[in-house]
């Protein structure tokens, strides 16, 4: 998995047999378990973090100017 860029709530996740999907932290486990119900998310043979980090980038919603 790799970062989608700074200030993005998504990481690009490669799902074997499906391809790349941008996933937010809160969607990651549910989507991976949907595709691979028996996956062990703590097994480095099954889940590989490209940048060596299990962290999503720090994301802050854009500030909106009030009229």
C-alpha positions as CSV (number, residue, x, y, z in Angstrom):
1,X,0.0,0.0,0.0
2,X,1.2,3.5,-0.6
3,X,0.3,7.0,0.3
4,X,-2.1,8.9,-2.0
5,X,-0.4,12.2,-1.2
6,X,-0.2,14.7,1.5
7,X,-3.4,15.8,3.2
8,X,-5.3,12.9,1.7
9,X,-7.4,10.6,3.7
10,X,-6.8,7.8,1.3
11,X,-4.1,5.3,0.6
12,X,-3.8,3.3,-2.6
13,X,-4.4,-0.4,-1.7
14,X,-3.6,-3.2,-4.1
15,X,-6.1,-6.0,-3.8
16,X,-4.7,-9.1,-5.6
17,X,-7.0,-10.1,-8.4
18,X,-8.8,-6.8,-8.4
19,X,-6.3,-4.0,-8.7
20,X,-5.7,-0.6,-7.0
21,X,-8.4,1.1,-4.9
22,X,-8.1,4.3,-2.9
23,X,-9.3,3.5,0.6
24,X,-9.7,5.6,3.7
25,X,-8.6,4.3,7.1
26,X,-12.2,3.6,8.2
27,X,-12.9,1.6,5.0
28,X,-9.7,-0.4,4.8
29,X,-10.4,-3.4,7.0
30,X,-14.0,-3.9,5.9
31,X,-13.1,-3.8,2.2
32,X,-10.1,-6.1,2.6
33,X,-12.2,-8.6,4.6
34,X,-14.9,-8.4,1.9
35,X,-12.4,-9.6,-0.7
36,X,-10.3,-11.9,1.5
37,X,-12.5,-13.0,4.4
38,X,-9.8,-15.2,6.1
39,X,-6.9,-12.6,5.8
40,X,-4.7,-12.1,8.8
41,X,-4.0,-8.3,8.7
42,X,-1.0,-8.7,11.0
43,X,0.7,-11.2,8.7
44,X,3.4,-9.5,6.6
45,X,3.1,-12.3,4.1
46,X,-0.5,-11.3,3.5
47,X,-0.4,-7.5,4.0
48,X,2.6,-5.4,2.8
49,X,3.0,-1.7,3.5
50,X,5.1,-0.2,0.7
51,X,6.4,2.7,2.8
52,X,6.8,0.5,5.9
53,X,4.0,2.3,7.7
54,X,0.6,1.3,8.8
55,X,-0.4,4.9,9.2
56,X,-2.6,6.9,6.9
57,X,-1.5,10.4,6.0
58,X,-2.6,13.1,8.4
59,X,-5.7,14.5,6.8
60,X,-7.5,17.7,7.7
61,X,-10.7,18.7,5.9
62,X,-10.3,21.9,3.9
63,X,-11.4,25.0,5.7
64,X,-14.3,26.9,4.2
65,X,-14.6,30.6,4.4
66,X,-17.9,31.7,5.8
67,X,-19.7,34.3,3.6
